[in-house]
Amino acid sequence: MTGKTTVGKKYAKSTQAHCETVLRTFYDFHLDANPGSLLLNPFPLDRARRKGRANAHHNPMDEFKNERKGRYRPTVPERIPGRIPDDKYTEVFAGLRSHRDRALLAFWVSTGARASELLTSQERDALPGQQLIGVIRKGTKNYQQLPASPDAFVWLRLYQEEAWRKGVPRGRGEPLWWTLRRP
């Protein structure tokens, strides 16, 4: 159902590459911090990259060469981004019981924002005329306006009409999302 491959007996190439990078930088850090030590990096860079900056004398008119960074670094295959098939998405969307849930799912899929970022939005953050919704980003805590699909704003408006009929407060400073049932 998930489309993920089963776990094999060896680590994945991406895990191997990550571990190689971590160990190489660990040893490079300690070699730089202790210049007189007898420490040797077991994961050296490619011989052409040992001294100086990578591509230091690169001609900007030429393409970059596809070089490996470390001598023991495996080649990591290109991965296809994870996705849900359209028929499964439609099945999930049709199974939702409220306009609120449909609006949240539509915003989540069309903006790529985290659920926690969407749930903290206020009414002033939804701008249907420009098809933008404002969120506070998790890492930087910066306010950012994200483009969203027109369908998401249709579901949002249907949810708002339903919520306002049930007595949810209105106002630009009010939260955008409310629980529609009593505690």
Helices and strands as residue ranges (DSSP letters): H 13-33, G 47-49, H 86-95, H 99-111, H 115-119, G 123-125, E 126-127, E 132-136, E 143-147, H 150-165
